[in-house]
């Protein structure tokens, strides 16, 4: 395709940002339908209504498209900027509940679950899918949770290794839900169910990690007052 054709294509599809988004949407749809390993750049370009030359210029090769697709979804897992500073246990419980609610809501989205299924299906033929999902997507949520835990530690509210504490809270939050969603044996939880799950996980986590001077059950007692 010559420069005139490329220019016309961009005019039809809007600016480069809009065209890039269209390419990534087409790539994601193709990956979901055919699998990553068997999807060709020609098919993606055809779906996106661009030339292969423009596809490579705006996004890159197929692996870069995959990373971009996962990176876009990973942005959902950042810690909200409006969360309060964790200065006391009550606020910590609120922040953990808020984060847990967002995490389950975003990851249980059918499009995100589809990415996890793709990574599992391509584990042998295209292990880069799983590597990208783990290093970009999952690490985003882990890093955000570690920030919350580290802030709580600054105020003397928790002790222990941030990564281990974050992993423990995540385990309490998900239990077997993720496996059930991947297998398709349960429906996506409702907003009310997600909120309840997050509150239970936050409460259970804090009971496992009382303040050093708290007698057994003190955290639970304070929460009832």
PERA-V57142 format. One record per residue. N is the residue number from 1. RES is the residue in three letters. PSI is psi in degrees with one decimal (NA if undefined). OMEGA is omega in degrees with one decimal (NA if undefined). NEAR is the number of other ideal C-beta (glycine too) atoms within 12 Angstrom. Layout:
n & res & psi & omega & near
N & RES & PSI & OMEGA & NEAR
N & RES & PSI & OMEGA & NEAR
This chain:
n & res & psi & omega & near
1 & UNK & 131.2 & -178.6 & 19
2 & UNK & 177.3 & -176.4 & 11
3 & UNK & -35.4 & 179.8 & 13
4 & UNK & -41.3 & -179.7 & 11
5 & UNK & -40.0 & 179.4 & 16
6 & UNK & -43.8 & 179.1 & 23
7 & UNK & -41.5 & 179.3 & 17
8 & UNK & -40.6 & 180.0 & 17
9 & UNK & -41.4 & -178.7 & 30
10 & UNK & -35.7 & 177.9 & 26
11 & UNK & -38.8 & -179.3 & 14
12 & UNK & -36.2 & -175.4 & 17
13 & UNK & 2.4 & -177.5 & 25
14 & UNK & -162.2 & -178.6 & 15
15 & UNK & 179.3 & -175.8 & 15
16 & UNK & -34.7 & 179.8 & 20
17 & UNK & -43.7 & 179.6 & 14
18 & UNK & -40.4 & 179.6 & 20
19 & UNK & -40.8 & 178.8 & 30
20 & UNK & -43.0 & 178.3 & 29
21 & UNK & -38.1 & 179.1 & 23
22 & UNK & -38.1 & 178.2 & 30
23 & UNK & -44.7 & -178.9 & 42
24 & UNK & -36.8 & 176.4 & 33
25 & UNK & -41.6 & 179.0 & 26
26 & UNK & -41.2 & 179.3 & 34
27 & UNK & -45.5 & -179.2 & 42
28 & UNK & -44.0 & 179.7 & 34
29 & UNK & -40.8 & -179.5 & 23
30 & UNK & -41.4 & 178.5 & 31
31 & UNK & -42.1 & -178.4 & 40
32 & UNK & -35.3 & -176.5 & 28
33 & UNK & -45.3 & -170.6 & 18
34 & UNK & -9.6 & -173.1 & 21
35 & UNK & 154.9 & -177.0 & 25
36 & UNK & -46.6 & -173.2 & 41
37 & UNK & -36.7 & -174.1 & 22
38 & UNK & -4.7 & 178.5 & 16
39 & UNK & 131.3 & 179.5 & 32
40 & UNK & 156.1 & 176.4 & 22
41 & UNK & -29.2 & 177.4 & 30
42 & UNK & -42.5 & 179.0 & 18
43 & UNK & -41.7 & 179.5 & 24
44 & UNK & -44.4 & 179.6 & 39
45 & UNK & -40.2 & 179.1 & 30
46 & UNK & -44.6 & 178.7 & 19
47 & UNK & -39.2 & -176.4 & 26
48 & UNK & -7.5 & 179.7 & 32
49 & UNK & 45.7 & 174.9 & 23
50 & UNK & 168.4 & 175.3 & 37
51 & UNK & 160.7 & 176.6 & 28
52 & UNK & -33.5 & 178.8 & 24
53 & UNK & -43.9 & 179.7 & 18
54 & UNK & -37.0 & 178.7 & 31
55 & UNK & -47.2 & -179.7 & 36
56 & UNK & -34.0 & -177.9 & 23
57 & UNK & -37.3 & -174.5 & 22
58 & UNK & -29.7 & -176.9 & 33
59 & UNK & -51.0 & -177.1 & 36
60 & UNK & -158.6 & -177.9 & 22
61 & UNK & -177.2 & -174.5 & 21
62 & UNK & -38.5 & -179.8 & 36
63 & UNK & -39.2 & 178.1 & 25
64 & UNK & -33.8 & 176.3 & 24
65 & UNK & -42.7 & 178.9 & 40
66 & UNK & -48.0 & -179.6 & 40
67 & UNK & -40.0 & 179.4 & 29
68 & UNK & -40.9 & 178.9 & 30
69 & UNK & -44.6 & -179.3 & 41
70 & UNK & -39.8 & -179.2 & 39
71 & UNK & -39.5 & 179.5 & 25
72 & UNK & -41.0 & -179.5 & 26
73 & UNK & -26.7 & 179.3 & 32
74 & UNK & -23.6 & 179.5 & 29
75 & UNK & -23.3 & 179.8 & 19
76 & UNK & -19.5 & -171.8 & 25
77 & UNK & 4.9 & 178.1 & 32
78 & UNK & 151.2 & 176.7 & 24
79 & UNK & 128.2 & 178.5 & 31
80 & UNK & 140.0 & -176.7 & 19
81 & UNK & -16.2 & -175.9 & 9
82 & UNK & 9.1 & 179.0 & 10
83 & UNK & 142.3 & 179.7 & 24
84 & UNK & 157.8 & 176.4 & 21
85 & UNK & 134.5 & -176.3 & 19
86 & UNK & 90.1 & -178.1 & 30
87 & UNK & -15.4 & -179.2 & 16
88 & UNK & 169.4 & -174.5 & 21
89 & UNK & -35.6 & -179.8 & 29
90 & UNK & -42.9 & 178.1 & 21
91 & UNK & -38.1 & 177.4 & 22
92 & UNK & -43.6 & 178.7 & 37
93 & UNK & -40.5 & 178.5 & 34
94 & UNK & -44.0 & -178.0 & 26
95 & UNK & -42.3 & 177.4 & 37
96 & UNK & -39.7 & 178.5 & 44
97 & UNK & -43.9 & 179.7 & 33
98 & UNK & -45.3 & 179.9 & 29
99 & UNK & -44.5 & 179.8 & 42
100 & UNK & -39.5 & 178.2 & 43
101 & UNK & -46.2 & -179.7 & 31
102 & UNK & -41.6 & -177.2 & 31
103 & UNK & -48.9 & -179.6 & 41
104 & UNK & -39.2 & 179.9 & 38
105 & UNK & -45.6 & -176.3 & 26
106 & UNK & -44.6 & -176.5 & 28
107 & UNK & -28.7 & 179.1 & 35
108 & UNK & -2.4 & 175.0 & 33
109 & UNK & 134.1 & -177.3 & 21
110 & UNK & -36.1 & -179.4 & 18
111 & UNK & -37.2 & 179.4 & 24
112 & UNK & -41.6 & 176.3 & 35
113 & UNK & -36.6 & 178.8 & 30
114 & UNK & -35.7 & 178.1 & 29
115 & UNK & -42.7 & 177.6 & 38
116 & UNK & -42.0 & 178.5 & 32
117 & UNK & -38.8 & 177.7 & 26
118 & UNK & -44.4 & -179.8 & 38
119 & UNK & -39.9 & 179.0 & 35
120 & UNK & -44.6 & -178.2 & 24
121 & UNK & -31.5 & -176.6 & 25
122 & UNK & 10.2 & -173.3 & 28
123 & UNK & -33.6 & -177.9 & 20
124 & UNK & -50.2 & -174.0 & 14
125 & UNK & -27.4 & -179.2 & 17
126 & UNK & 70.4 & -177.2 & 25
127 & UNK & -14.9 & 179.2 & 19
128 & UNK & -22.7 & 177.6 & 26
129 & UNK & -48.8 & 179.8 & 36
130 & UNK & -39.5 & 179.7 & 26
131 & UNK & -42.9 & 179.5 & 21
132 & UNK & -42.4 & -179.7 & 33
133 & UNK & -40.3 & -178.3 & 37
134 & UNK & -45.4 & -174.8 & 22
135 & UNK & -26.7 & -177.8 & 19
136 & UNK & -58.1 & -175.0 & 28
137 & UNK & -58.0 & -176.5 & 36
138 & UNK & -35.9 & -178.8 & 30
139 & UNK & -30.3 & 179.3 & 22
140 & UNK & -45.2 & -179.7 & 30
141 & UNK & -38.2 & 179.2 & 37
142 & UNK & -42.8 & -179.6 & 29
143 & UNK & -40.8 & 179.4 & 23
144 & UNK & -41.8 & -179.8 & 35
145 & UNK & -36.8 & 177.4 & 40
146 & UNK & -33.8 & 177.9 & 28
147 & UNK & -43.2 & 179.3 & 28
148 & UNK & -46.4 & -179.3 & 42
149 & UNK & -43.5 & -179.1 & 36
150 & UNK & -39.2 & 178.1 & 24
151 & UNK & -41.5 & 177.4 & 28
152 & UNK & -36.3 & 179.5 & 39
153 & UNK & -32.9 & 178.7 & 21
154 & UNK & -30.4 & -179.6 & 17
155 & UNK & 12.8 & 175.9 & 20
156 & UNK & 25.2 & -176.5 & 16
157 & UNK & -19.6 & -179.5 & 32
158 & UNK & 154.2 & 172.6 & 34
159 & UNK & 152.3 & -179.8 & 19
160 & UNK & 178.7 & -179.6 & 21
161 & UNK & 126.0 & -177.3 & 14
162 & UNK & -42.6 & -178.4 & 24
163 & UNK & -40.4 & 179.5 & 18
164 & UNK & -40.2 & 178.0 & 19
165 & UNK & -42.2 & 179.4 & 31
166 & UNK & -42.1 & 179.4 & 34
167 & UNK & -36.9 & 179.6 & 21
168 & UNK & -44.3 & 178.9 & 27
169 & UNK & -41.6 & 179.6 & 41
170 & UNK & -40.4 & 178.1 & 33
171 & UNK & -42.3 & 177.9 & 20
172 & UNK & -32.9 & -177.5 & 31
173 & UNK & -48.0 & -172.6 & 38
174 & UNK & -37.6 & -171.8 & 28
175 & UNK & -120.0 & -178.5 & 20
176 & UNK & 13.2 & -175.3 & 15
177 & UNK & -43.1 & -176.3 & 29
178 & UNK & -45.3 & 178.8 & 28
179 & UNK & -42.3 & -179.3 & 16
180 & UNK & -37.9 & 177.5 & 17
181 & UNK & -41.8 & 179.0 & 25
182 & UNK & -36.9 & 179.2 & 25
183 & UNK & -13.9 & -179.6 & 14
184 & UNK & 24.6 & -177.3 & 14
185 & UNK & -5.7 & 175.2 & 11
186 & UNK & 157.5 & 175.5 & 18
187 & UNK & 159.1 & 174.5 & 13
188 & UNK & 132.0 & -178.1 & 23
189 & UNK & 150.9 & 177.9 & 26
190 & UNK & 162.4 & 177.2 & 15
191 & UNK & -39.0 & 179.3 & 15
192 & UNK & -41.7 & 179.2 & 12
193 & UNK & -38.9 & 178.9 & 19
194 & UNK & -43.8 & 178.7 & 29
195 & UNK & -41.8 & 178.4 & 21
196 & UNK & -40.6 & 178.7 & 19
197 & UNK & -43.0 & -179.1 & 30
198 & UNK & -41.4 & 179.0 & 35
199 & UNK & -42.9 & 179.7 & 26
200 & UNK & -40.4 & -179.6 & 25
201 & UNK & -42.3 & 179.9 & 33
202 & UNK & -43.6 & -179.9 & 39
203 & UNK & -44.4 & 179.7 & 29
204 & UNK & -39.4 & -179.9 & 25
205 & UNK & -44.9 & -178.9 & 37
206 & UNK & -30.7 & 175.9 & 38
207 & UNK & -31.6 & 177.8 & 24
208 & UNK & -19.5 & -176.6 & 21
209 & UNK & 69.2 & 178.4 & 28
210 & UNK & 161.7 & 174.0 & 22
211 & UNK & 149.8 & -175.8 & 21
212 & UNK & -36.3 & -176.3 & 12
213 & UNK & 4.7 & -179.1 & 9
214 & UNK & 133.3 & 171.3 & 18
215 & UNK & 160.8 & 179.5 & 12
216 & UNK & 132.7 & 177.0 & 12
217 & UNK & -0.4 & -176.8 & 13
218 & UNK & -38.6 & -180.0 & 18
219 & UNK & -41.5 & 179.3 & 28
220 & UNK & -39.7 & -179.5 & 19
221 & UNK & -42.3 & -179.6 & 13
222 & UNK & -36.2 & -178.7 & 19
223 & UNK & -20.6 & -178.5 & 22
224 & UNK & -11.5 & -179.3 & 9
225 & UNK & NA & NA & 8
